[in-house]
Amino acid sequence: MRNFDFSPLYRSTVGFDQLQSLLDSVTRDTNPTYPPYNIERTSENDYRITVAVAGFGEADLDIEVKQNVLTISGKRSENEEANYLHRGIAGRSFERRFQLADHVEVSGAHLENGLLHVDLVRRVPEELKPRRIEISSKGAGARTLEGNLATAAD
């Protein structure tokens, strides 16, 4: 098991608290393996998380986003009348957390063939997108102004 000491980073940065907590949470080896999931990039700004939730219905699942953390949880009521000879399909409760980057939003979710698909989209506000600034020289503006004045005087 690897342990990283981020204290030098903490001493020399200000305002990166969210990044520091993200690094701390990623380096912990307490991540559960149930249920299995995939994360895929479907286009430049679109992503999909697919979670295998066999045996869970829509009413048994909950999806919540709070402070850039997507939480998918499932709780299934047990059938007390069932008399299993072998129980190989896991139906235990679970909770999966995914850290979302800034400006990533959940655009929808659907359950299909035992797979829960959560669609995500990155929507960067216009004011944060890069924009091109035109460069003009003062000399060119002055010449245009002088030309207009000369024409007006004639």
Backbone bond lengths (Angstrom), bond angles and torsions (degrees), N, CA, C in turn:
res aa  C-N    CA-C-N  psi(-1)  N-CA   C-N-CA  omega(-1)  CA-C   N-CA-C  phi
1 M - - - 1.447 - - 1.524 108.59 -
2 R 1.315 116.18 133.84 1.456 120.84 -179.85 1.521 110.30 -99.01
3 N 1.300 115.31 137.20 1.456 121.01 173.42 1.511 108.24 -120.46
4 F 1.312 115.76 128.96 1.448 121.27 178.92 1.517 108.96 -107.94
5 D 1.307 115.59 139.98 1.462 121.01 178.14 1.517 108.10 -100.63
6 F 1.339 116.33 108.19 1.459 121.50 -178.97 1.521 112.53 -93.90
7 S 1.329 118.41 6.47 1.468 120.35 -176.57 1.532 113.04 -60.50
8 P 1.348 120.75 -36.07 1.474 117.76 175.50 1.534 111.98 -62.38
9 L 1.326 116.47 -35.30 1.463 120.55 177.25 1.530 110.35 -65.81
10 Y 1.316 117.13 -41.80 1.458 121.20 -179.20 1.530 111.84 -64.53
11 R 1.329 116.62 -33.48 1.464 120.06 -177.56 1.520 112.69 -74.08
12 S 1.332 118.14 -22.77 1.458 119.57 -172.91 1.529 113.86 -114.07
13 T 1.317 118.55 10.80 1.468 120.55 178.89 1.517 110.17 -128.40
14 V 1.309 114.79 152.36 1.461 121.46 177.45 1.524 107.36 -132.84
15 G 1.307 117.18 131.89 1.449 121.47 175.72 1.517 114.55 85.90
16 F 1.329 118.28 9.47 1.454 121.52 178.80 1.525 110.52 -106.80
17 D 1.312 117.64 31.48 1.461 121.87 -176.55 1.521 111.67 -58.16
18 Q 1.334 116.49 -42.01 1.453 120.11 -178.03 1.534 110.53 -64.89
19 L 1.321 117.10 -40.68 1.461 121.04 178.23 1.526 110.47 -64.71
20 Q 1.310 116.51 -41.09 1.463 120.20 179.70 1.522 111.29 -64.15
21 S 1.324 117.76 -42.90 1.468 119.22 179.46 1.524 110.75 -68.91
22 L 1.342 116.94 -32.20 1.460 120.00 175.74 1.519 110.81 -64.53
23 L 1.325 117.41 -45.09 1.461 120.78 177.79 1.520 111.13 -62.02
24 D 1.317 117.01 -40.51 1.466 120.10 178.05 1.528 111.27 -62.55
25 S 1.326 117.07 -44.62 1.465 119.96 -177.02 1.519 111.84 -69.88
26 V 1.325 118.12 -32.94 1.462 120.78 179.74 1.519 111.44 -71.13
27 T 1.325 117.27 -34.03 1.462 120.02 -176.63 1.529 112.79 -79.60
28 R 1.315 118.08 -12.26 1.464 120.10 176.17 1.523 109.79 -73.04
29 D 1.296 118.21 138.65 1.462 122.46 -179.93 1.519 111.66 -95.49
30 T 1.308 119.15 29.20 1.452 121.92 -177.55 1.524 111.98 -99.22
31 N 1.323 117.79 15.50 1.459 120.51 -179.11 1.526 109.93 -70.30
32 P 1.319 117.42 128.42 1.463 120.28 179.31 1.535 110.57 -72.57
33 T 1.318 115.97 157.97 1.459 120.46 179.15 1.521 111.93 -103.99
34 Y 1.311 117.15 -3.31 1.462 121.10 -179.80 1.509 109.55 -116.40
35 P 1.292 118.97 135.25 1.458 128.67 -7.99 1.528 110.86 -83.03
36 P 1.324 117.19 158.54 1.465 119.13 178.55 1.526 111.12 -67.28
37 Y 1.330 116.18 154.11 1.465 119.89 -178.24 1.522 110.56 -149.46
38 N 1.319 115.70 161.94 1.463 124.08 173.50 1.517 108.07 -124.22
39 I 1.328 115.84 147.84 1.465 121.56 170.14 1.520 105.73 -123.50
40 E 1.321 116.42 123.34 1.462 119.38 -179.46 1.522 110.52 -130.07
41 R 1.307 113.99 152.04 1.463 121.13 175.65 1.521 106.38 -100.78
42 T 1.326 116.93 116.66 1.457 120.69 -175.77 1.523 112.63 -93.25
43 S 1.318 117.93 -23.03 1.464 122.88 173.03 1.527 107.14 -160.24
44 E 1.321 116.93 -172.58 1.463 120.17 -174.94 1.523 113.16 -58.01
45 N 1.327 117.50 -38.39 1.462 121.24 -177.33 1.522 113.51 -119.85
46 D 1.327 117.88 11.86 1.460 121.57 -177.25 1.527 110.58 -121.25
47 Y 1.334 114.81 140.23 1.452 122.23 -178.94 1.520 108.54 -134.64
48 R 1.330 116.12 161.82 1.463 120.93 175.73 1.518 108.44 -142.35
49 I 1.323 115.04 131.70 1.461 122.02 171.37 1.524 105.94 -106.13
50 T 1.318 116.26 126.68 1.460 121.79 178.80 1.525 107.82 -117.78
51 V 1.325 115.41 123.98 1.464 121.68 -177.81 1.524 108.17 -117.29
52 A 1.335 116.98 130.58 1.463 122.19 177.88 1.527 108.77 -78.42
53 V 1.324 115.99 110.52 1.468 121.11 -175.81 1.531 110.63 -126.43
54 A 1.323 116.23 48.92 1.465 120.61 -179.24 1.524 109.92 -56.54
55 G 1.314 115.70 133.44 1.459 121.06 178.21 1.514 114.43 89.41
56 F 1.324 118.29 -9.90 1.463 121.75 178.72 1.527 109.37 -98.05
57 G 1.322 116.03 136.36 1.454 121.32 174.98 1.521 110.02 -98.55
58 E 1.319 115.68 173.85 1.471 120.46 -179.93 1.520 111.73 -57.57
59 A 1.322 117.18 -36.52 1.464 120.77 -179.05 1.527 112.56 -71.04
60 D 1.335 116.85 -19.43 1.461 121.41 -178.82 1.520 112.96 -88.05
61 L 1.334 117.65 -9.74 1.464 122.30 -173.76 1.518 111.04 -110.24
62 D 1.320 115.68 149.33 1.456 121.61 178.67 1.528 108.55 -138.59
63 I 1.323 116.69 133.80 1.462 122.63 178.39 1.514 107.30 -123.14
64 E 1.332 116.05 129.37 1.467 120.71 -177.85 1.532 109.44 -141.02
65 V 1.319 115.70 141.21 1.463 121.36 174.22 1.514 107.40 -120.12
66 K 1.339 115.28 126.45 1.457 120.70 178.92 1.514 108.34 -147.04
67 Q 1.314 116.83 122.52 1.466 123.68 177.93 1.527 111.87 51.04
68 N 1.325 116.46 52.30 1.465 124.22 177.23 1.526 113.74 63.68
69 V 1.317 117.51 22.24 1.458 121.21 174.78 1.522 108.01 -120.69
70 L 1.331 115.23 120.08 1.459 121.76 176.04 1.521 107.32 -91.67
71 T 1.323 116.52 124.79 1.457 121.76 179.55 1.520 108.88 -117.93
72 I 1.319 115.60 123.36 1.453 121.88 176.18 1.527 106.14 -114.14
73 S 1.330 116.01 122.70 1.464 119.16 -178.99 1.519 109.48 -131.64
74 G 1.317 114.31 154.32 1.451 120.67 178.64 1.512 110.49 -140.44
75 K 1.317 114.70 136.63 1.464 120.18 177.66 1.519 107.18 -140.56
76 R 1.311 114.60 117.51 1.457 120.31 -177.16 1.508 108.87 -111.14
77 S 1.304 116.15 136.23 1.464 119.20 177.27 1.526 108.63 -76.89
78 E 1.305 115.53 137.82 1.462 121.63 -178.27 1.530 109.96 -79.81
79 N 1.299 115.35 141.27 1.455 121.47 175.88 1.529 108.12 -87.35
80 E 1.310 115.69 104.27 1.466 121.05 -175.87 1.527 112.22 -68.63
81 E 1.334 117.71 -23.54 1.459 120.80 -177.01 1.518 112.58 -80.09
82 A 1.330 118.56 -15.76 1.460 121.03 -176.09 1.515 110.97 -70.40
83 N 1.322 115.33 138.25 1.462 121.70 177.81 1.529 106.80 -119.66
84 Y 1.328 116.10 89.43 1.451 121.31 -175.48 1.522 111.27 -78.81
85 L 1.321 116.42 135.36 1.457 121.94 169.54 1.521 109.18 -88.64
86 H 1.318 115.71 -33.34 1.472 122.46 173.83 1.521 107.19 -145.89
87 R 1.319 116.66 133.04 1.462 120.37 179.49 1.526 107.93 -123.18
88 G 1.322 116.69 97.70 1.460 122.37 -177.71 1.517 113.39 -105.90
89 I 1.322 117.90 -11.89 1.471 121.27 179.57 1.518 107.79 -93.17
90 A 1.319 114.80 115.69 1.465 119.55 -179.29 1.524 109.50 -71.15
91 G 1.291 115.73 133.42 1.456 120.49 178.63 1.511 110.93 -133.68
92 R 1.330 115.48 19.92 1.462 118.81 -176.72 1.528 110.63 -73.50
93 S 1.301 114.56 159.86 1.459 120.94 178.31 1.522 109.61 -66.24
94 F 1.328 115.73 152.94 1.456 119.75 179.84 1.518 109.77 -149.60
95 E 1.322 113.81 164.76 1.459 121.64 173.14 1.525 107.62 -149.13
96 R 1.317 116.65 121.85 1.466 123.33 178.26 1.507 108.82 -116.49
97 R 1.337 115.89 134.44 1.464 121.05 178.61 1.525 109.53 -117.97
98 F 1.331 115.29 138.20 1.452 122.66 177.53 1.524 108.44 -128.34
99 Q 1.303 116.65 127.02 1.464 121.76 177.33 1.525 107.82 -80.86
100 L 1.329 117.23 124.12 1.461 122.06 -179.75 1.523 109.90 -100.26
101 A 1.303 116.27 143.05 1.459 121.43 175.99 1.525 109.02 -71.71
102 D 1.317 116.01 164.55 1.455 120.19 176.55 1.521 109.63 -59.17
103 H 1.306 116.78 142.16 1.464 125.76 176.01 1.525 113.08 71.41
104 V 1.343 118.81 12.34 1.460 121.43 173.79 1.522 107.19 -97.12
105 E 1.338 114.90 126.43 1.462 121.19 -176.30 1.518 109.68 -124.50
106 V 1.329 116.06 152.90 1.457 121.14 174.06 1.524 107.14 -80.25
107 S 1.337 115.97 123.53 1.465 119.46 -179.17 1.523 112.02 -99.10
108 G 1.328 117.80 -14.24 1.451 119.89 178.37 1.510 111.02 169.13
109 A 1.333 115.25 168.77 1.461 121.34 177.96 1.515 108.33 -151.22
110 H 1.325 115.81 143.93 1.460 119.97 174.69 1.520 110.35 -149.70
111 L 1.328 114.20 152.55 1.457 122.88 -178.27 1.518 107.91 -107.07
112 E 1.339 115.83 125.58 1.465 119.91 -176.96 1.525 109.26 -146.78
113 N 1.336 116.20 121.75 1.467 122.68 176.34 1.534 112.84 53.25
114 G 1.312 117.86 41.85 1.462 121.49 177.78 1.516 114.41 79.02
115 L 1.336 116.86 8.87 1.458 121.37 178.12 1.520 109.36 -119.09
116 L 1.318 115.56 129.72 1.458 121.19 175.88 1.523 107.63 -95.47
117 H 1.324 116.57 118.76 1.463 122.49 179.12 1.526 108.51 -103.82
118 V 1.323 116.82 122.70 1.460 122.23 176.55 1.527 106.60 -114.76
119 D 1.330 115.89 115.92 1.465 121.20 -178.26 1.517 109.96 -93.35
120 L 1.329 115.21 135.68 1.460 122.48 -178.18 1.522 108.81 -124.31
121 V 1.319 116.12 149.85 1.460 121.26 177.51 1.519 108.75 -138.27
122 R 1.316 115.45 140.59 1.475 120.28 175.12 1.521 107.18 -95.91
123 R 1.336 115.41 119.00 1.464 121.78 179.18 1.522 108.36 -120.23
124 V 1.318 115.14 98.42 1.457 120.24 179.71 1.525 107.63 -85.13
125 P 1.338 118.56 126.49 1.461 120.61 179.32 1.533 110.95 -60.24
126 E 1.318 115.62 149.30 1.466 121.21 -178.06 1.521 112.39 -54.94
127 E 1.331 117.48 -38.82 1.468 119.63 -177.39 1.527 112.64 -68.81
128 L 1.334 117.80 -16.56 1.459 120.73 178.74 1.530 112.94 -98.87
129 K 1.337 117.12 -9.99 1.457 120.07 178.75 1.520 109.97 -75.46
130 P 1.324 116.81 148.73 1.463 118.81 177.38 1.528 109.97 -64.41
131 R 1.307 116.69 143.47 1.464 120.54 177.22 1.512 109.25 -136.85
132 R 1.294 115.04 152.12 1.453 121.79 -176.74 1.520 108.88 -90.64
133 I 1.323 116.12 132.30 1.461 122.55 179.56 1.524 107.72 -107.02
134 E 1.320 116.11 125.71 1.462 121.15 177.64 1.524 109.46 -73.70
135 I 1.309 115.51 140.21 1.461 121.76 179.43 1.527 107.83 -104.13
136 S 1.318 115.83 128.94 1.461 119.87 175.96 1.517 108.08 -128.51
137 S 1.317 115.33 149.53 1.464 118.99 178.63 1.516 109.23 -99.64
138 K 1.310 116.06 148.03 1.457 120.18 -179.36 1.519 111.00 -65.55
139 G 1.340 115.67 -34.41 1.461 119.80 -179.71 1.521 111.93 -62.47
140 A 1.309 118.56 -40.32 1.462 121.93 -179.62 1.523 110.12 -66.78
141 G 1.322 116.51 -39.87 1.471 120.06 178.56 1.516 110.61 -65.76
142 A 1.328 118.03 -39.25 1.462 121.60 -179.77 1.512 110.12 -67.22
143 R 1.323 118.57 -41.01 1.458 121.34 179.48 1.512 110.45 -62.98
144 T 1.319 116.49 -41.65 1.456 119.19 179.61 1.516 109.88 -64.43
145 L 1.317 116.91 -41.58 1.452 121.10 179.38 1.528 110.51 -63.99
146 E 1.350 118.19 -43.98 1.458 121.32 179.42 1.516 110.52 -63.82
147 G 1.320 116.50 -40.58 1.466 120.47 179.13 1.506 110.43 -61.71
148 N 1.302 118.83 -40.37 1.461 122.50 179.41 1.526 110.26 -68.12
149 L 1.332 117.64 -37.79 1.463 120.51 179.38 1.534 110.43 -67.68
150 A 1.335 116.81 -41.23 1.460 120.83 -179.88 1.508 109.88 -64.08
151 T 1.328 117.85 -39.72 1.452 121.06 179.48 1.516 110.81 -67.57
152 A 1.318 117.47 -37.88 1.463 121.92 -179.69 1.519 111.02 -68.88
153 A 1.357 117.69 -32.32 1.457 120.51 -178.94 1.510 111.43 -73.34
154 D 1.341 119.53 -26.90 1.480 122.10 -178.32 1.444 112.59 -74.47
